[in-house]
């Protein structure tokens, strides 16, 4: 839309031709290179397009049409043409193409519109425009109040920038908004102190939290959509000396799943990991800090397995992707549904494959090991710095060494490193002006991996309660590639930089 000029065409030869053909449809079989007409998008809300399944658009030949996939298009074309002060030819197009064109048009409009940061916003106006029970579309902002528009603008910007979290942090004179993009926090704007409380209240209302309670931390959930994309929001508020701080985690329910071949594993590691996950029973652990892509790897592993002949169930907090052919259960600790209690129930569902979101305590660890020993293939995650440390972590949780050595098949440690921007290639002079990476030199992320596959010698070390460093050395002697080695290969390939590898693997080297 940014390259479009406002089109009038009233006195052009195209406009004269439109007068003669307005009464009948002009149908073209293929969808041309259509762009939404700027005048139309500015004058008509997205609700109008969706209700009538139509939008005015212009193509590369400067031809204006009313694209439609619904009925009663004649009256709509007359009304739109009257408001735009130009006659419109009608063209039938594919419904999916039209829906995507409408969503793209109003998403671009919302991102280009400046946020209205006014000082005079009342709580009454805020609540009148809020409905926590409904699913808000962030593109439908024309009839909403200033604070609602501001919050919608923040969330829409975060979604477009692929942010995983939005931080609203109050200070003495303003509230700072930061977004975690590709794993790194970036300051994006400031909110006037005078509307700080209204912004927080809007978010708390959306998350069905208690707006009157400002002295205690609270958690909430909400769902919004951007066109066809559905985004789950996890909100957490906490009191500070300058007001309530809010963090919003964004989970794109419409995001596609990644296969193991797409997440950055080298061929040798991928081949060994594939062999492990196709075992009949045992425990497979994926380790790393929060936000290192562990869940994505587990989902990728599950999609490799034949779930048509094997019963697969998951226990997750939260459910990040919907998996075909797999029963997924959401953990709810407030109602007593923990990983341990959920696993007890899952075992009564005759499972072959179990994906356990996280092993957090001794009870869950014991049940995961017992499940692996009794004929189930169990996948789970741990928070450890490297693969060898996961073994000793299981021992620290109270699992006997002989149980760990008998049940554990492999441990995959991983990190996510930022990829060098393909537009500017991280060149300082170019990156400053690069819109693709917002001047950071990086866009997108890719995994680096360290795979520890247990054999008899490593099992003997576990039985002896060997230190993690001894297990690591034994694994290296048998071909295990460390995280830093995996990262160094990606640096040599030009995928990332040495600084990125240092940033994400610093603790593993200590």
N, C-alpha and C positions, 0 to 999 in steps of 0.2 A: 504493500500500500504506500510505502514511503516514496516510491518512484512515480506514483500516479499524480496527474494533474486533474483538477476539477474539470469535468467534462460537461459542456452544455450542448454543443452540436445542434442547436435549434435552427441555425441558418445554413448548415452544411448540406451537401448533396445527400449524405446518409440520412439527415433529418427529413429531407423532402421525400425520400424513398419510404421512410417509416410512415408517413401520413397515408400513403397509398396502401400499405400492407398491414395496418394496425388491426383490421378486422379478422385476420386469419393468422394462424400460427405459422411460424417459420421454423421448421424442425430440422436440425442438423444432426447427423448420426453420431459423430464423435465430439467429445468435449474439447473445445479449443482452449487456448491459453487465456482463460478468463481471469480477470481481476475485479473484485467488488468495486462498484462505482462509489467514489468518495462522497459525492452529494447524497446518495441514498443512505449510506452508513451513518452520516451525520444527522440525517433527518428522521430515520426510522429506527426504533429499538429492535434488539434481537428477537424479542417476543413476537413482533409482527412477522418477521421472516419465518420463524418456526411455526407459527400458527397457520400461515398461508403457504408455507413451503415455496418461498420465492425470494429472489434477490436481484436487484439490478446490477449488471456487470458490464465491463468494457473489455474488448480483446485487443490484440496487438495491431489489428487493422483499424482501431478506433471506432469499432462498431459497438453500439450500445444495445443490449437486449435485457428483457426481463426473463431470467432463467427460472424455471419452475418445475415441480414434480407433482403438484397437487391438482386440485380442481378449481372451478370458478375463476380461472385465471384472467378471463376477459375483464371482469369488473375490477380485479386487482390491478391489472395493467392500466386501465383508465384512471383509477385513483392515483397510482404512483406517478403516471405521466403528468396528471394535472398538478400534483405537488412539485414535481421536478421541472414543470413547465417545458416538457418535451415529450412527443409521442414515443411509445416504446413498442418495438417488435417483441414477440414472445417466442421463446425457444424452450422446448422440453429437454431436460437433462436427467441423468441418472440421479436417483434420490441420495445415494451415498456421497456422490461427488458434490451435490448441492449442500448437504449437511456439513461436509468438511469445509466448503467454501465459506459458508455462513460463520462457522466457528472461527476460522482463521481471520475473517474480516473483523469480527468484534473483539477477538483476542488482541489483534494488532491495535485496534482503537483504544482498548483499555490500557494497554502498555504505553501508548503514546500520550494519553491524557495526563496532564499534571495533577498531582494529588492536591486535593483541597485541604489545606491545613488552616482552618479557621479557629479563632479563639472562642467564638460564641456558639457552642454546641451544648444543648440541654440533654439531660438524661431521658426526659420524656420523648424527645425526638429519636434518640437512640433506640429506646425500647420499642417505639412504634414501628420501627423499620426492622426489627429483629424477630426471628422465629426459629428458636433453637431446635424445634422438632422437625423442621423441614430441611431439605438439602439445598443449600444456596448455590446458585450458579454465579461464579465470580464475574461473568460477562454481563450479567443483568444488573447494572448499577445506575441507570439513568433516573430511576424513581426513588433511590435510596438517599438517606441522610449523609451529611459530610463525613462523619466518623466511620459509618459503614463503608462509604466509598474509599476512605483512606485505608482501612483494614483490608478491604478487598484488593486494593491496589498493591498493598504489601505482599499479600499471599499470592496474587497473580504473578507479581515480579519474581517471587521465590520459586514458583513452579516453572516459570519460563527460564530461569537461570539454573534449573536443576538442583536447587538447594535441598539439603536434607533436613535442615533445622533453621528456624528463625528465632533470634534472641532479641527481646525488647528489654533493655536494661536502663533503669532510671538513674540519673545522676542529679546533681544539685540544680542545674539550670535547664536540663533537657532530658529527653529519653532517646537513647541511641539504639538504632536497629542494626543488627548484624546478621549475616547469613552464612551458614556453613556450606560452601560450594566446593565440591571435589575434596572434601575433608578439611578444608581450611576456612577459618572464620574471617569474614570480610565485612567491614563497616560500609553500609549502603546509604543511610540517611539519618537525620535527626527529627524527632517529633517535638513540637513545642511543649514545654512543661505544663502549659495551661490546659491542654487536652489529654494529658497523660492518663488521668483516672478514667476518662471516657473510653479511651482506646483499650485499656485493660478490662473495663467493664464489658465492652463489646465482645472481646475474646472470651471472657468468662461466661457470658450469656450463651454464646455459641457452643461452648463446651459443657453447658448445663452445670456450671459451678455456682457456688454461693457468692454473689457479688457483695453481700454485706460482711462476709468474713474476710478481713484483710490482715489478720494477725497470724494465721496458720497457713502452711502450704496446702495446696489443693491440686488434684488431677482432674482432667476432663477429656472428653472426646467429641469430635465433630466430623462431619463429612461435607465436603464441598465438591463442586464439579466445575470444570472448564470445558464447556461444550460437551463432548462425549467422554472426557477423561474424568474419572472419579478419584478424589484425593481424600484419604483419611488423615485427620489431624489429631495428634496427641498433645494435649496442652498441660503444662505444669507451671503453677504460680508459686512464688515464694516472697515473703516480706523482706524488704531491705530497709536501710536507714533513709532512703530517698523515695520509698514507695514500693509497690509490688513489681517484681521482675517476672516476666513470662517467657517461657520457651515453648515453641511450637515445633513438633516433629511432623514432617510431611511424608506420607506413604502413598505413592502413586499406585492405585489398584489397577490402573490400566497399563502399567508398564509391562513389557514383555519379559518372558523368562529367557535367561541366557544358558546355553549349553556349556558343558565343561570345555569344549573346544574353543569357545568364544571368550573365556574369562582370563586368558593369558598364560595357561600352563604350557610349558615346553613339551615336545612330543614324548620324551622319555618319562617325565613325571606323569603326564596324562595317561600313558599306557599302563604304568604301574598302578595308578589310582583306579583306573577302570577295572583292572584285575581284582583289586581289593573290594570294590563295591559290589561286585558280582558274586561274592562269597555267599554261601548258604546261611551262615550265622556268624555272629561275632560283633564286636564293638568298634566303630570307626569314629574318631574324634577329629573335629576341626577347631583349631585354636587361633587366638589373636585378640587384640583389643576391640572395644566397641567400634563399629563402623569400618571393620576391615573386610567385609564381604563374606563372612562365614555363612550366613543364611543363603546368600545367592549360590554359593558352592554346594550347599546341601540340597537346595532345590534342583540345581543342575544334575546332581548325582541321582536324585529320585526320578528325574525324567529319563534317565538312561535305563532304568529298570523296567521289567515287564510286570506292570501292575494289573494286567488282565487275568493273569493266572496266580498272582500272589496278592494277599490282602495287605495294603499299606495304609497306615494311620499316622497322624502327626499330632503333637502337642506343641503349641506355639504361643509366644507372647511378644509381639502380636503376629497375626497371620498376615504376611506381607504379599504373598502371591496366591492365586487360586490355582490348584493343581487338578487337572482332569484325572478322574479315576482314583482319587485318593481322598480319604475322609480326614478332614482337618478340624481340630478342636482348639478353641481359644482358651488360654489360661485365665482364670479370674480369682486372684488371691483373696480379694475382699469377700467373696462368697465361698471360700474354702476350696476352690479348684486350683490346687498347686500342681507343680510338675510331678511330685511324688504321688499325690492322691489320684491325679489324672492317669498316671502310668499304671496304677493298680486297676483302674477301670478299663484301660486299653487292653490289658492282658486278658481280660474276660471277653474281648471281641475277636479272639482267634486271629491275631495278627501274624503276618510273616515278616513284615518290615515296619520298624518303628522309627520315626524321626522325633527326637526329644529336643526342644528348642535350646535348652541349656542345663548343664549339671551344676547346681548351685550349692548343694549341701550333701551330707553323708547319706541321708535317706534316699535321695534321688540317685546318687552314685551307686549305692548298693543294689537298688532295683534295676538300674541300667545294666550292671554287670550280671546280675542273676538272669535277666532277660536274654542277654547275649549267650549265656552258658546253657540256656534251656531251649535253644534252637531258633532264636529270633535274630534278625539282622538289625542292629541298632545304630542309628546315627545321632550324634549330639555334638555340642560345643562346650569349650572351656575357655576361660580367660587366662592364658599363659603367654609368656614371651616367645617361646619356641617349642618345637615338637617334643624334645626330650623332657622339658619341664612339665609337660602334661602327664607323663608317667609318674613323676614324683608327686605331682598334685593329687593324683588319684590315691596314692599311698597316704598323703597327708590328710585326705578326707576320711581315712579309716578303713580303706579297702585292703584286705590282706594281699601280700605280694603274689601268692600263688593264684589268687582270683584275677588279679590284673593281668598276669602273664598268660593265663588260660583264655581270657575273654578278649583282650585287646588285639585287634588286627593291625591297625595303623593309626598314625596321627599326622594330620596335615596342618602345618602352621602357615599362616598367610598374612600379607599386608596389601594395601592398595596404594599404588604410586600414581601421581598425576602424569598424564601423557603430554608430551610437548605439543603445543598448538600447531596444527597443520597449516594454518594461514601465515603465521609470522615466524614459526620455527624457533620461538624463544629469543629471537634477535631483539636486543634491548630497544634499538631505535624504532623497530617496527611494532613491537609489542605494545608500546605506549599508546598507539593509535588503533590497535587491533580490537574490533568489536567481537570477534569470535571468542576471544579468551578474556575480554575486559581488561587487557593490559597486563595480565599475570604471566603470560607466556605458556600457560597450560590449559588444556581443555579435555575433560574426561579422565577416567582412571582405568588402571589395569592391574591385575594381581601379580605378586611374586610369591613363590611357594617353596616350602621345605617339607618333604614327605619322608616320614620315618615308618618303614614297614618292619614289623617285628619278625625276627627269625629266632632260631634256637639259642644262639649266643646272647642276643639281647634279652630273651626271656630268662636266661640264667642270671644275667646282671640284675634284672628286676627281682628275682627270687632272693638275691643277696642284698636287696635294698641299696643298690649302687646309687651314687650321686648322679644328678642329671648330666654333669660334664662327662662322666664315664660312658653313659649311654650314648651321648652325642658323639664322642670319639669313635665308639664302636660302629655307630651308624654311618659316619663319614667313611670309615674304612671299608664299608660295604656299598659305597656309592651314593650316599645321601648328599644332596646339594643343599647348602645353607641358603637362608634368605638373601644374604648379601651377594652370594654367588649368582643366584637367580636374578637379582637386581642388576648386577654388573653386566650380565648378558644383554639386558634390555637397554642399558646405557650404550653399550657397543653397537646395538642395532639402531640407535637414534630414537628409541621410543620414549625414553625419559632421561633424567639428568642425574649426575652423581649427587647433587644436593638433595634431590628427592629421596634417593636411597638412604642417604645419611639421616634424613629427617625421620623416616618411618622405621628404620632398623637400629636407631641409636641405642635403645635399651638392651637389645639382644647382644650388643658388643661389649656391654659393661661387665 
